[in-house]
């Protein structure tokens, strides 16, 4: 399970559901994934499908998601629609037998995530949450170092994430009907980071600032784990966090700036000079998750060991609990 294995897996012909900003980023990422091609796009708007298709030289342009997933030239589907659509579009693609890479968060709550996972398992179709940080070369390296005992036992994870945004009640960041709030949009990265290195917490607490539309505009989160390890996380749409993260072990610490796509990792060990390990950026980073899908599909897997189903569910359960504490509930729940 190495970066090289993923990069060397047979490429896939991708279809993208959605034409928004995240879909564009994935389309750009595919240009850096050797052997992978973007063959089709699906949108409910013919105009959007044409505009997206023209911009990325997409051969097949569909005006329904059903046509996209049933396109015989599509090997795998990337779902890049707003959060509330993730479940239905992913299941639609899996019904057509197509492996699915679904943008984070996998769904809007744990109940929907369970539906998707159950469908994947019942129908033996691949499904993975597109949590792109953990597929970056830097994260492969950190996992290798942790396995080798370089930083010892991980005891503390610290991270912040966010971006100051102008309030717009109709935007997906602020609209409750679009599962708005910074937790599902940005905070999920921090929750996923803690989950990746510490597992499922046994205790969760936090505080949030709710805005005019009663969704979380910033929050702080604390988690405790069965072995006594802790995580302290923060997210904000009201300020611009530095976006630093530290993974702290008994023998050393990894420090990262812009940790969801770091250009370097600083390893600090007691009594030694800090070691800065560079990871020059290649493409926009989204190609690595596409390559992991290809590796898993070639191996006959229905989930990735790097982003397994059970962990996606655990992350959603954590965010459900935080929203319960904060009083954030979406109108369709």
C-alpha positions in Angstrom: 0.0 0.0 0.0 2.4 2.6 -1.3 2.2 5.7 -3.3 4.1 4.0 -6.1 1.5 1.1 -6.2 -1.3 3.6 -6.6 0.5 5.6 -9.3 1.3 2.4 -11.3 -2.3 1.0 -11.2 -4.1 0.9 -14.5 -5.7 4.3 -15.2 -9.5 4.9 -15.2 -11.8 6.7 -17.4 -13.7 9.1 -15.1 -17.1 10.6 -15.2 -17.8 13.6 -12.9 -21.2 14.4 -11.4 -21.4 18.1 -10.8 -19.7 21.1 -12.4 -18.9 23.4 -9.4 -15.5 24.5 -8.0 -14.6 21.2 -6.4 -15.5 19.3 -9.6 -13.2 21.6 -11.5 -10.4 21.0 -9.0 -10.7 17.2 -9.5 -10.8 17.6 -13.3 -7.5 19.6 -13.1 -6.1 17.0 -10.8 -6.7 14.2 -13.3 -4.4 15.9 -15.8 -1.5 15.0 -13.4 -2.6 11.3 -13.0 -0.8 9.3 -15.7 -3.2 7.0 -17.5 -6.4 8.6 -16.1 -8.7 10.5 -18.4 -11.9 12.6 -17.9 -14.3 11.1 -20.3 -17.7 12.4 -19.2 -19.5 15.1 -17.2 -23.0 15.1 -15.9 -25.1 18.1 -14.9 -28.8 18.8 -14.7 -28.1 21.9 -16.8 -27.2 21.5 -20.4 -25.4 24.8 -20.4 -23.3 23.9 -17.4 -22.4 20.5 -18.9 -21.3 22.3 -22.1 -19.3 25.0 -20.3 -17.5 22.4 -18.2 -17.0 20.1 -21.1 -15.5 22.9 -23.2 -13.2 24.0 -20.4 -11.8 20.5 -19.8 -12.2 19.0 -23.3 -14.6 16.4 -22.1 -15.9 14.0 -24.8 -19.3 13.0 -23.3 -21.6 15.6 -21.8 -24.8 14.4 -20.1 -27.8 16.4 -18.9 -28.8 13.9 -16.3 -26.8 12.0 -13.6 -28.5 8.8 -14.7 -27.1 9.1 -18.2 -23.6 9.9 -16.8 -23.4 6.8 -14.6 -24.8 4.5 -17.4 -22.3 5.8 -19.9 -20.4 2.6 -21.0 -17.2 4.6 -21.5 -17.1 5.6 -17.8 -15.1 3.3 -15.5 -15.4 5.3 -12.3 -17.5 8.2 -11.0 -16.5 11.2 -8.9 -19.3 12.9 -7.1 -18.7 16.6 -6.7 -22.2 17.9 -5.9 -23.3 19.8 -2.8 -23.3 17.8 0.4 -27.1 16.9 0.5 -26.8 15.2 -2.9 -23.9 12.9 -2.1 -25.9 9.9 -0.9 -28.3 9.8 -3.8 -25.7 10.4 -6.6 -23.3 7.9 -5.1 -25.9 5.2 -4.8 -27.1 6.0 -8.3 -23.6 5.4 -9.6 -23.1 2.2 -7.5 -26.4 0.9 -8.9 -24.8 1.2 -12.3 -21.9 -0.8 -11.0 -19.5 2.1 -11.1 -16.8 2.6 -8.4 -17.4 5.9 -6.6 -15.1 8.6 -5.2 -17.4 10.9 -3.3 -16.3 14.3 -2.2 -16.0 15.0 1.6 -18.0 14.9 3.7 -19.2 11.5 2.5 -22.8 12.6 3.5 -24.5 15.0 5.8 -25.0 12.6 8.7 -24.2 9.2 9.9 -27.5 7.7 8.9 -26.9 8.5 5.3 -23.3 7.3 5.5 -24.6 3.9 6.7 -27.0 3.7 3.8 -24.1 4.3 1.3 -21.8 1.8 3.0 -24.5 -0.9 3.2 -25.2 -0.4 -0.5 -21.5 -0.7 -1.3 -21.1 -3.9 0.7 -24.3 -5.5 -0.5 -23.6 -4.8 -4.1 -19.8 -5.3 -4.0 -19.1 -1.9 -5.5 -16.2 0.3 -4.5 -16.9 3.5 -2.5 -14.4 6.0 -1.0 -14.6 9.4 0.7 -12.4 11.9 -1.1 -10.4 13.0 1.9 -7.5 14.2 -0.2 -5.0 15.2 2.4 -4.3 11.7 3.5 -3.4 10.6 -0.1 -0.6 13.2 -0.4 3.0 12.0 -0.5 3.7 13.7 2.9 1.0 11.5 4.6 2.4 8.3 3.1 5.8 9.3 4.5 4.4 10.1 8.0 2.5 6.8 8.1 5.8 5.0 7.3 7.6 7.0 10.0 5.0 6.2 12.6 5.1 2.5 11.7 8.8 2.7 12.2 8.4 4.2 15.7 10.1 7.5 14.7 7.8 9.7 16.9 6.7 6.9 19.3 3.1 6.6 20.5 0.9 9.5 19.4 -0.5 11.3 22.4 -1.8 14.6 21.0 -3.1 16.0 17.7 -3.6 19.8 17.3 -5.0 21.4 14.1 -6.9 24.4 12.9 -8.5 25.0 9.6 -10.7 27.6 7.9 -11.0 30.8 5.8 -12.8 34.1 6.4 -15.9 34.2 4.3 -18.4 36.9 3.4 -21.8 36.0 4.7 -24.3 35.0 2.0 -27.4 33.3 3.3 -27.9 31.5 0.0 -24.4 30.0 -0.3 -23.6 26.4 0.6 -21.5 27.5 3.5 -24.4 29.3 5.3 -27.6 27.8 4.0 -29.1 25.1 6.3 -30.9 23.5 3.4 -27.5 22.9 1.8 -26.0 21.4 5.0 -24.2 24.7 5.7 -21.7 25.4 8.4 -17.9 25.3 8.5 -17.8 21.9 10.3 -18.9 19.9 7.3 -17.1 22.1 4.8 -13.7 22.6 6.5 -13.8 21.2 10.0 -14.2 17.7 8.6 -10.6 17.9 7.5 -9.5 18.4 11.1 -11.8 15.8 12.5 -10.5 13.4 9.8 -6.9 14.2 10.7 -7.4 13.3 14.3 -9.3 10.2 13.3 -6.5 9.1 11.0 -3.8 9.3 13.7 -5.8 8.5 16.9 -8.9 6.6 15.8 -12.5 6.9 17.2 -12.8 9.1 20.3 -14.5 7.9 23.4 -15.5 11.4 24.4 -16.3 14.5 22.3 -17.1 18.1 23.3 -17.0 21.5 21.7 -18.3 25.0 21.4 -19.5 26.8 18.3 -20.5 30.3 17.2 -23.7 30.1 15.3 -24.6 32.8 12.8 -27.7 34.4 11.3 -28.8 31.2 9.6 -28.2 29.1 12.7 -25.3 27.1 11.3 -21.8 26.9 12.8 -19.5 29.7 11.6 -16.6 28.7 13.8 -16.0 26.0 16.4 -13.6 24.4 18.8 -13.5 20.7 19.4 -11.9 18.4 21.9 -11.7 14.7 21.8 -10.4 12.1 24.3 -9.4 8.5 23.3 -9.5 5.2 25.2 -5.7 5.3 25.6 -5.7 8.7 27.1 -4.6 10.6 23.9 -6.2 13.9 23.1 -7.1 16.1 20.1 -7.7 19.8 20.1 -9.2 21.2 16.8 -10.6 24.5 15.6 -12.4 25.7 12.5 -13.6 29.1 11.4 -15.3 31.0 8.6 -15.1 34.2 10.6 -11.3 34.4 10.7 -8.3 33.1 8.8 -6.6 30.4 10.9 -2.9 29.8 10.2 -3.8 26.2 9.3 -1.1 24.5 11.2 -1.2 20.9 12.6 1.0 19.0 15.0 1.0 15.2 15.5 2.8 14.8 18.8 4.2 11.5 20.0 6.3 10.3 22.9 9.5 10.4 20.9 8.9 13.3 18.5 6.5 15.6 16.7 5.4 16.2 13.1 4.6 19.9 12.4 2.9 21.0 9.2 1.7 24.3 7.8 -1.2 24.2 5.3 -1.4 20.7 6.5 -4.0 19.5 4.1 -1.5 20.0 1.3 1.9 20.6 3.0 5.1 21.4 1.1 7.1 20.1 3.9 6.9 18.2 7.2 9.2 19.2 10.2 10.2 16.3 12.4 11.3 17.4 15.9 12.9 14.9 18.2 14.3 15.6 21.7 18.0 16.3 21.6 18.2 16.5 17.8 18.0 19.4 15.3 14.6 19.7 13.6 14.5 17.9 10.3 12.6 19.6 7.5 11.5 17.0 4.9 10.3 18.7 1.6 7.4 17.5 -0.5 7.3 19.6 -3.6 3.7 20.0 -4.9 2.8 18.2 -8.0 -0.3 19.2 -9.9 -3.1 20.3 -7.5 -2.9 17.2 -5.3 -6.3 15.7 -6.3 -4.6 13.1 -8.6 -3.5 11.0 -5.7 -7.0 10.1 -4.5 -7.9 9.1 -8.1 -4.8 6.9 -8.2 -5.8 5.2 -4.9 -9.2 4.4 -6.4 -7.5 2.8 -9.4 -5.2 0.8 -7.1 -8.1 -0.5 -5.0 -10.3 -1.3 -8.1 -7.4 -3.2 -9.7 -7.1 -5.2 -6.4 -10.8 -6.0 -6.3 -11.4 -4.0 -3.1 -14.6 -2.2 -2.3 -13.0 0.2 0.2 -9.6 1.8 0.7 -7.5 0.8 3.7 -6.3 4.4 3.8 -9.9 5.8 4.0 -12.0 2.8 5.1 -15.8 2.8 5.3 -15.8 2.4 9.1 -13.7 5.5 9.5 -15.9 7.6 7.3 -18.8 6.5 9.4 -17.0 7.3 12.7 -16.1 10.7 11.4 -19.7 11.4 10.6 -20.8 10.2 14.0 -18.4 12.6 15.6 -19.7 15.5 13.6 -23.3 14.5 14.4 -22.5 14.6 18.1 -20.9 18.0 17.7 -23.9 19.4 15.8 -26.2 17.9 18.5 -24.3 19.7 21.2 -24.3 23.0 19.2 -28.0 22.8 18.2 -27.3 22.7 14.5 -29.9 20.6 12.6 -30.7 20.7 8.9 -34.3 21.1 7.8 -34.3 17.9 5.8 -33.1 15.8 8.8 
